[in-house]
Amino acid sequence: MKKILALIVIIISFFRCTNNKPLPNGYELLDLDNQSELAPPITLRPTHVGCYWSCQPAGDKSTLLLGSGKDAQSFVVFQCRNLNKVDSAATVVSAKLAMRSSFHVGEESALTVTAHQVIDEWDESTVLWQDIEDSYIVEPVETFEFTPRDTTWQIIPIANVAFIEEWIQDSYRSTTEIYGLLLKFDRARGGAVFYSSEATVYTPYVEIVTQREQVGLDTTYAYFSHDASLVQNQTNSPAETLERDPATLRVGNGTGYKSLLQFDLSQIPREATIHQALLTLAIDQAEIYMPGESFGETFSVAAHAVAADSLWEPTAIKIDSSRSAAVDVAAGGSEAFAFDSKSPVQNMSRIVQRWVSEITPNYGMLIYPYNQNSDFQEMAFMSGVTDTSSAPTLKITYSLLPAHRFAHP
């Protein structure tokens, strides 16, 4: 019994010797109550604002825009290299141009259109109106009238079958002389948005009926091979010329207007973590253009950091296309618009984080139409130049890392 008791005493002594209280370490010296907390949010107004417009090729769009809207108009150019499907030895009996409208623009009033032969080559991916305006025959091949409608096939008879026959023959030659047709007008109070050759449905085409002896009638559907909207800004201000401190910040699908904002972020510490950056703009109801129910009274607005240049020279302005823009939808009847949906807030916060952390220089941000050349809609925002209370605001919520208890004040 004594031996057992002695053994128990030895074991207890051993555990007391090997379970000493550990010495304090660096982790325990931290002030665990001093966790990272959100700093009071700050609301900034822009230090610089600007506005300009520029043209953008529309050959990659799934729609074609023919008509006019506020301060803008658009013609259509198309090529049909599928005419070599037509029997070149046959006689053309009739021809029709078929284009399916998605929706109408402005008034449903008749529009007189002239079709002109294009005499110079053009590239669908880069073509603009200035590339075509001196490259077509003024005397029209055909003149027709149509009334813009929603979801309607516009079937346009082409009475000039001699031109169609020549176009068919040209498609068989090694050297091209007919580079398509230009559809234009002198005046319009509206127009239509058509499906283009890029669309997966309702592709526009030329229907040709031919006749050959002992064969009879044959109908060929030759679909457009290339097409593009030729959108033109109709304002008096020159293209790619910066207007500094405008009263209104314009963003236009048809006019191609874009706006610029720059905010001073110097009061936010470089080591800050940006949790939310909310950009809000007051809508200038007197300047917006939302023509009718066909548009749904909404406008898609995009914002992205300016990657170059710091002077805001329009011809040199670039955005970082490798990163996602903030994109949100503005409602025409609202007093204000904000990039406040989940994804736009995240993308805007990433932009601001990169500026604050000095990963990228703060050259400001470009506010631009997400669907340029798709219609004539225009959004407009108060710049705050004449009334600071209506200026755009950037509300930033951020936090800082907790301070160590031995850190210097």
C-alpha positions in Angstrom: 0.0 0.0 0.0 2.8 2.4 0.8 4.4 1.6 -2.5 1.2 2.5 -4.3 0.8 5.8 -2.4 4.4 6.7 -3.1 3.8 6.1 -6.8 0.8 8.4 -6.9 2.8 11.2 -5.2 5.5 10.8 -7.8 3.0 11.0 -10.7 1.4 14.2 -9.3 4.7 15.8 -8.8 5.7 15.0 -12.4 2.6 16.7 -13.9 3.1 19.8 -11.8 6.6 20.0 -13.1 5.7 19.6 -16.8 2.6 21.9 -16.9 4.0 25.2 -16.0 2.0 28.3 -17.1 3.5 29.4 -20.5 5.3 32.6 -20.7 3.6 35.6 -22.3 4.1 35.8 -26.1 3.5 38.5 -28.8 0.0 37.3 -29.5 -1.2 37.8 -25.9 0.3 41.3 -25.9 -2.2 42.4 -28.6 -5.2 44.4 -27.6 -7.9 41.9 -28.6 -10.6 44.4 -28.0 -9.2 46.8 -30.6 -10.6 45.0 -33.7 -10.8 46.5 -37.2 -13.8 48.9 -37.4 -15.4 50.8 -40.1 -14.3 54.4 -40.3 -17.1 57.1 -40.7 -18.2 57.0 -44.4 -17.1 60.0 -46.4 -19.0 61.6 -49.3 -17.0 63.2 -52.1 -18.1 65.5 -54.9 -16.0 65.7 -58.1 -13.1 68.1 -58.4 -13.3 68.0 -62.2 -16.0 67.1 -64.7 -16.1 67.1 -68.4 -18.1 65.9 -71.5 -17.4 65.0 -75.1 -18.8 62.9 -77.9 -17.2 60.4 -80.3 -18.4 58.1 -83.1 -18.1 54.3 -82.6 -18.4 51.6 -85.4 -21.7 49.7 -85.2 -21.0 46.8 -87.6 -20.8 44.2 -84.8 -24.3 45.1 -83.5 -27.2 42.6 -83.9 -29.4 45.6 -84.9 -29.5 48.2 -87.6 -30.7 51.8 -86.8 -32.5 53.8 -89.6 -34.0 57.1 -88.7 -33.5 60.0 -86.4 -33.9 61.0 -82.8 -32.6 63.8 -80.5 -29.4 65.3 -82.0 -28.7 62.1 -83.9 -29.6 60.3 -87.1 -28.5 57.0 -88.7 -28.3 55.6 -92.2 -27.7 51.9 -93.1 -25.1 50.4 -95.4 -25.2 46.7 -96.5 -23.5 44.3 -98.8 -25.0 41.0 -100.2 -22.3 38.7 -101.5 -24.8 35.9 -101.6 -26.2 37.0 -105.0 -24.0 34.4 -106.7 -26.6 31.9 -105.6 -28.8 33.4 -108.3 -28.6 31.9 -111.8 -26.6 34.5 -113.8 -28.2 33.3 -117.1 -31.8 33.9 -115.9 -33.9 37.0 -116.2 -34.9 38.9 -113.1 -38.6 39.1 -112.8 -38.9 40.9 -109.5 -36.8 41.8 -106.4 -37.7 42.7 -102.8 -35.7 44.0 -99.8 -36.9 42.4 -96.5 -35.9 43.8 -93.1 -37.6 42.8 -89.8 -38.1 45.7 -87.4 -37.6 45.1 -83.7 -39.3 48.4 -82.6 -39.9 51.8 -83.9 -38.2 55.0 -82.8 -40.2 58.3 -82.2 -43.2 58.9 -84.3 -44.9 56.3 -86.5 -44.8 58.6 -89.5 -43.9 57.6 -93.1 -40.2 57.8 -93.9 -38.9 58.3 -97.5 -35.7 56.4 -98.1 -33.4 56.4 -101.1 -31.1 53.5 -101.9 -27.7 54.3 -103.5 -25.0 52.2 -105.0 -21.8 52.1 -102.9 -18.7 52.4 -105.1 -15.8 51.9 -102.7 -14.9 49.0 -100.4 -15.7 49.3 -96.7 -15.0 47.3 -93.6 -18.0 46.3 -91.5 -15.9 46.3 -88.3 -14.7 49.9 -88.7 -17.0 51.7 -91.1 -18.4 55.1 -90.1 -20.5 57.6 -92.0 -17.4 59.6 -93.0 -16.1 56.5 -94.8 -19.2 56.3 -97.0 -20.4 59.9 -97.5 -18.2 60.4 -100.6 -18.3 56.8 -101.8 -21.8 56.4 -103.2 -23.6 57.4 -106.4 -25.9 60.3 -105.7 -28.6 59.2 -108.2 -30.6 56.6 -106.3 -31.1 53.1 -107.4 -34.5 53.1 -105.8 -36.8 55.3 -103.7 -39.3 53.9 -101.3 -41.5 54.8 -98.3 -42.1 52.9 -95.1 -43.8 53.5 -91.8 -41.9 52.4 -88.8 -43.7 49.7 -86.8 -42.8 47.4 -83.9 -42.1 43.7 -84.7 -42.9 43.9 -88.4 -41.3 42.7 -91.7 -40.7 45.7 -94.0 -41.0 44.3 -97.5 -39.7 46.8 -100.0 -40.2 46.2 -103.7 -37.1 47.1 -105.9 -38.5 48.1 -109.3 -35.0 48.7 -110.8 -34.5 45.1 -111.9 -31.7 46.2 -114.3 -29.6 47.2 -111.3 -30.3 43.8 -109.6 -29.2 42.0 -112.7 -26.0 44.0 -112.8 -25.4 43.3 -109.1 -25.9 39.6 -109.7 -23.4 39.7 -112.6 -21.0 41.7 -110.5 -21.0 38.9 -107.8 -19.6 36.5 -110.4 -16.7 38.8 -111.4 -13.2 38.6 -109.8 -13.2 42.4 -109.5 -16.0 44.0 -107.5 -17.7 47.2 -108.7 -20.8 47.2 -106.6 -20.0 47.4 -102.9 -23.6 47.2 -101.6 -26.3 49.7 -101.0 -26.6 52.8 -98.8 -30.1 53.5 -97.3 -30.5 57.2 -96.4 -33.1 59.9 -96.1 -33.3 63.7 -96.0 -35.6 64.2 -93.1 -37.2 61.9 -90.5 -39.2 62.3 -87.3 -38.5 58.8 -86.2 -37.3 55.5 -87.5 -36.9 51.8 -86.7 -34.5 49.4 -85.2 -34.0 46.4 -87.5 -32.4 43.0 -87.0 -28.9 42.8 -88.7 -26.9 40.0 -90.3 -25.4 39.5 -86.8 -28.7 38.5 -85.3 -29.5 34.9 -84.8 -33.1 35.4 -86.0 -34.9 37.5 -88.7 -31.7 38.1 -90.8 -32.4 40.7 -93.5 -32.3 39.5 -97.1 -33.0 40.3 -100.8 -35.7 38.1 -102.4 -35.1 37.7 -106.2 -37.5 35.9 -108.6 -35.9 34.8 -111.9 -37.2 33.1 -115.0 -35.4 30.9 -117.5 -36.7 29.3 -120.6 -37.9 25.8 -120.2 -37.1 26.0 -116.4 -39.8 28.4 -115.2 -39.7 30.7 -112.1 -37.2 30.4 -109.4 -37.0 32.3 -106.1 -33.7 33.0 -104.3 -33.2 34.4 -100.8 -29.9 36.2 -100.6 -29.1 37.2 -97.0 -27.0 40.2 -96.2 -23.3 39.3 -95.8 -22.3 42.6 -94.2 -24.2 45.6 -92.7 -23.8 48.5 -90.3 -25.6 51.5 -88.9 -24.0 54.8 -89.8 -24.9 56.9 -86.7 -24.2 60.6 -86.9 -24.1 63.2 -84.1 -26.2 66.2 -85.3 -25.1 68.8 -82.7 -22.9 71.8 -83.5 -20.1 70.8 -81.1 -17.1 69.2 -82.8 -16.3 65.5 -82.3 -13.7 64.4 -79.7 -13.4 67.9 -78.1 -13.6 68.1 -74.4 -16.0 70.5 -72.8 -14.8 71.2 -69.3 -17.2 72.0 -66.5 -20.5 71.6 -68.4 -23.8 72.2 -66.7 -25.0 68.8 -67.9 -23.2 65.5 -68.2 -24.6 63.8 -71.3 -24.5 60.1 -72.0 -26.0 59.2 -75.4 -26.6 56.0 -77.3 -27.2 57.9 -80.6 -25.1 61.0 -80.1 -22.1 59.1 -78.6 -21.8 61.5 -75.6 -19.6 60.4 -72.7 -18.8 62.2 -69.4 -15.9 62.3 -67.1 -15.6 62.6 -63.3 -12.6 62.9 -61.0 -12.7 62.7 -57.2 -9.9 63.6 -54.7 -9.3 60.6 -52.6 -6.3 62.0 -50.7 -8.1 62.0 -47.3 -8.4 58.2 -47.3 -5.3 56.4 -46.0 -3.4 54.2 -48.5 -3.8 51.1 -46.3 -7.6 51.5 -46.1 -9.8 48.6 -47.2 -12.7 49.9 -49.3 -15.9 48.1 -48.5 -18.3 50.1 -50.6 -18.1 52.9 -53.1 -21.6 54.2 -54.2 -21.7 56.7 -57.1 -25.0 58.7 -57.3 -26.0 61.2 -60.0 -29.0 63.5 -60.2 -30.9 63.1 -63.4 -31.5 66.2 -65.6 -35.0 65.6 -66.6 -35.1 68.5 -69.1 -32.3 67.0 -71.2 -33.0 63.2 -71.2 -34.5 61.6 -74.3 -36.7 58.5 -73.7 -39.0 58.4 -76.8 -42.0 56.2 -75.9 -42.9 52.8 -74.6 -40.8 50.9 -77.1 -37.7 51.8 -75.1 -39.1 50.8 -71.7 -37.9 54.1 -70.3 -34.6 52.7 -69.1 -31.0 53.4 -70.1 -27.9 51.3 -69.4 -25.0 53.4 -68.1 -21.5 52.1 -67.7 -18.6 53.5 -65.6 -14.9 52.6 -65.7 -11.6 54.0 -64.5 -9.7 56.1 -67.1 -6.4 54.3 -67.7 -5.0 57.1 -70.0 -4.7 60.0 -70.0 -4.5 62.4 -67.1 -5.3 65.4 -69.4 -8.6 63.9 -70.6 -7.7 64.4 -74.2 -10.6 62.5 -75.9 -8.5 61.0 -78.7 -6.2 59.5 -76.0 -8.7 58.4 -73.4 -8.6 54.7 -72.7 -10.2 52.4 -70.2 -8.8 49.1 -68.8 -10.8 46.6 -70.9 -9.3 43.7 -69.0 -11.4 44.6 -65.9 -15.2 44.8 -65.6 -17.0 48.1 -65.8 -19.7 49.1 -63.4 -23.0 48.8 -65.4 -26.5 49.7 -64.1 -29.8 50.8 -65.4 -31.2 54.4 -65.0 -35.0 54.9 -65.1 -36.2 57.9 -67.1 -38.8 58.9 -64.5 -36.4 58.9 -61.5 -34.8 61.9 -59.9 -31.5 60.2 -59.4 -29.5 57.3 -60.6 -26.9 55.2 -58.7 -24.7 52.3 -59.4 -26.3 50.5 -56.5 -27.0 46.9 -57.6 -24.7 44.2 -56.2 -22.3 43.8 -59.1 -21.9 47.5 -60.0 -21.2 48.4 -56.3 -18.5 45.7 -56.2 -16.9 46.8 -59.5 -17.0 50.5 -58.4 -15.5 49.6 -55.0 -12.6 47.7 -56.8 -11.9 50.8 -58.9 -11.7 53.0 -55.9 -9.6 50.4 -54.0 -7.0 50.4 -56.8 -6.9 54.2 -56.7 -6.5 54.4 -52.9 -3.9 51.7 -52.8 -2.0 53.5 -55.6 -2.1 50.4 -57.8 -3.3 52.5 -60.6 -3.2 56.3 -61.0 -6.4 58.2 -60.3 -7.2 59.8 -63.7 -10.9 59.8 -63.0 -13.7 57.7 -64.5 -15.6 57.6 -67.8 -19.4 57.5 -67.7 -20.5 56.2 -71.1 -23.5 54.5 -72.9 -23.4 50.7 -72.5 -25.4 50.3 -75.7 -24.1 53.0 -78.0 -25.6 52.9 -81.5 -28.5 50.6 -80.5 -31.1 53.5 -80.4 -31.3 57.3 -79.9 -31.9 57.3 -76.2 -30.0 59.9 -74.1 -29.4 60.2 -70.4 -28.3 63.4 -68.7 -27.0 64.2 -65.3 -26.5 67.4 -63.2 -22.8 68.3 -63.1 -23.1 70.5 -60.0 -21.1 73.3 -61.7 -24.0 75.7 -61.2 -25.5 74.1 -58.1 -23.2 72.0 -55.9 -26.2 70.4 -54.1 -27.0 68.6 -57.4 -23.4 67.4 -58.0 -22.6 63.7 -58.4 -21.5 62.1 -55.1 -19.2 59.2 -54.3 -19.9 57.8 -50.9 -17.1 55.6 -49.6 -17.2 53.2 -46.7 -13.8 51.8 -45.6 -11.9 50.4 -42.6 -8.4 50.4 -41.3 -6.3 47.6 -39.6 -6.4 47.6 -35.8 -3.5 49.4 -34.1 -0.9 47.4 -32.0 -0.9 48.5 -28.4 2.9 49.3 -28.6 2.5 51.2 -31.9 3.7 54.8 -31.8 0.9 57.3 -31.7 
